[in-house]
Amino acid sequence: MASLTVRQLDDTLKRLLRLRAARHGRSMEDEVRVILRQAADEAGRDILDPSKPPAQSERQAKHDVTTARPRILLIIGGGIAAYKSLDLIRRLQDRGAQVRCILSGAAGHFVTPLAVGALCGERAYTDLFEPQSEFDVGHIRLARDTDLVVVAPATADLLAKMAGGHADDLATAVLLATNKPILVAPAMNPQMWSAKATQRNLAQLTADGIRVVGPNVGEMAERGEAGIGRMAEPLEIAAAVAAMTCRTGVLSGKRVLVTSGPTSEPIDPVRFIANRSSGKQGHAIASAAAAAGAHVVLVSGPANLPDPPGVSVVKIETAQQMLNAVEKAMPVDVAVFAAAVADWRPQHASESKIKKQPGRTPTLTLVENPDILSTVAHRETDRPQLVIGFAAETDHLVANARAKLAKKGCDWILANDVSPATGIMGGDTNTIHLISARGEESWPPQSKDEVARMLIERIVAALAGSER
Ligand SMILES: Cc1cc2nc3c(=O)[nH]c(=O)nc-3n(C[C@H](O)[C@H](O)[C@H](O)COP(=O)(O)O)c2cc1C
């Protein structure tokens, strides 16, 4: 068999290979081996099997449903949440992204360049003044050779340096030099987060067009501390990245409306009727639709969740307000009603707090709320092409969902069993049965993000085939 040597490559290829090898600190031969290995990984191992036709890797195929392959430059800051960035690398790769990493000055105290580099499949960058990377001003190339820069965790210190335009290390120099969008995922102690300086820096960064995901409310790494400051979960950050990098999404040009969360029906200024819906499923669907390139309006009841990036969020409280917001968002191509809308509301909401009186129990008279799903499904003009409802049932799941499909006039019902034992209400997983005029599909138990992605795939297929 004839062998190919580096010497036989043409001059341009040789020059590029030399640059790449020097940047990675490898010999040119080793660099070729790495390139071949990466190509085999990306195309699936089958590329090396002569008996098999070219095939896409599973990761790549999954990703192609929504976007072209994005390149992400992940800057890991020096905070305790840096360990979650290792998971974030995986989550981004699962969505087909190519991830390259920079560790900030302090990040190396929390995660090692070795672990980060092993996950990325290429070395992690740490040093601005490293001759091997900088002989051709590598930090400018790092800053430009990407589709999006993500800072996670974004420490208070990094946010301050970004807001002030500092550039005294690799992370900050790249952040200042980039011409690409930036997404930050702040993570810090609640006191640091609420400090006036941090909030000032954040306001400056937002005004500069930098996007923010999180932070969330919850327990801190410090024992006994809780509050706002936890870094957004890797899946939330990955969804934000997907929304920001979607260039030719399969739903681009489509308008999608999603409702989410509970409604809250006032009894008086301090009391209300609500339910246990967390909004996680509706928000995940809005995120996935945005990641697929749709223009998404999310009408949400009170939910303790961050706004999904790239989505227009309308916050409401009552069912009537939800209906008004939904009608205002029309016309849309697809409407997904995932909110748990209260069936009834108190007939009269007292303007002042109802006082407790000895021996007297107030009587609440309830009246029916508008049926938002049915109203939209029966619109005579500009009915969405696909109207999708949810059925939260505790008994006779499929039979009740099928009856709901007929009664409401919608196209699909996603039925889920919300008996307390399932943990679906408020939990992170869901088990869905999709009921339509064409039949019934049972989906496996999976995360609400996976459910959202599967639903978007079904929507894309239905719109393409004009079938419901
Ligand atoms: C154990 C430990 C945990 C820390 N966690 C955080 C954190 O979660 N968020 C933060 O903003 N700073 C945190 N700090 C402080 C940062 O490490 C410090 O401000 C550092 O200069 C930030 O560097 P960077 O700009 O490279 O991110 C922590 C420090 C220590 C010692």
The ligand as a MOL file (V3000), in Angstrom:
LIG
                    3D

  0  0  0     0  0            999 V3000
M  V30 BEGIN CTAB
M  V30 COUNTS 31 33 0 0 0
M  V30 BEGIN ATOM
M  V30 1 C -13.5890 28.0740 47.6190 0
M  V30 2 C -13.8880 29.3110 46.8010 0
M  V30 3 C -15.0610 29.3760 46.1400 0
M  V30 4 C -15.3770 30.5130 45.3890 0
M  V30 5 N -16.5590 30.5510 44.7200 0
M  V30 6 C -16.8800 31.6670 44.0100 0
M  V30 7 C -18.1140 31.7240 43.3230 0
M  V30 8 O -18.9070 30.7940 43.3040 0
M  V30 9 N -18.3950 32.8600 42.6350 0
M  V30 10 C -17.5480 33.9180 42.6140 0
M  V30 11 O -17.8840 34.9240 41.9890 0
M  V30 12 N -16.3600 33.8710 43.2520 0
M  V30 13 C -16.0090 32.7780 43.9560 0
M  V30 14 N -14.8080 32.7400 44.6220 0
M  V30 15 C -13.8930 33.8700 44.5050 0
M  V30 16 C -13.1510 33.8110 43.1710 0
M  V30 17 O -12.4360 32.6100 43.0780 0
M  V30 18 C -12.2210 35.0070 43.0350 0
M  V30 19 O -12.9640 36.1990 43.0330 0
M  V30 20 C -11.3770 34.9020 41.8020 0
M  V30 21 O -10.5010 36.0130 41.7210 0
M  V30 22 C -12.2230 34.8750 40.5480 0
M  V30 23 O -11.3780 34.6610 39.4730 0
M  V30 24 P -11.8050 34.6530 37.9470 0
M  V30 25 O -11.9450 36.0740 37.5370 0
M  V30 26 O -10.6780 33.9630 37.2760 0
M  V30 27 O -13.0860 33.9120 37.8240 0
M  V30 28 C -14.4640 31.6120 45.3430 0
M  V30 29 C -13.2560 31.5060 46.0180 0
M  V30 30 C -12.9660 30.3730 46.7400 0
M  V30 31 C -11.6510 30.3110 47.4520 0
M  V30 END ATOM
M  V30 BEGIN BOND
M  V30 1 1 1 2
M  V30 2 1 2 3
M  V30 3 2 2 30
M  V30 4 2 3 4
M  V30 5 1 4 5
M  V30 6 1 4 28
M  V30 7 2 5 6
M  V30 8 1 6 7
M  V30 9 1 6 13
M  V30 10 2 7 8
M  V30 11 1 7 9
M  V30 12 1 9 10
M  V30 13 2 10 11
M  V30 14 1 10 12
M  V30 15 2 12 13
M  V30 16 1 13 14
M  V30 17 1 14 15
M  V30 18 1 14 28
M  V30 19 1 15 16
M  V30 20 1 16 17
M  V30 21 1 16 18
M  V30 22 1 18 19
M  V30 23 1 18 20
M  V30 24 1 20 21
M  V30 25 1 20 22
M  V30 26 1 22 23
M  V30 27 1 23 24
M  V30 28 2 24 25
M  V30 29 1 24 26
M  V30 30 1 24 27
M  V30 31 2 28 29
M  V30 32 1 29 30
M  V30 33 1 30 31
M  V30 END BOND
M  V30 END CTAB
M  END
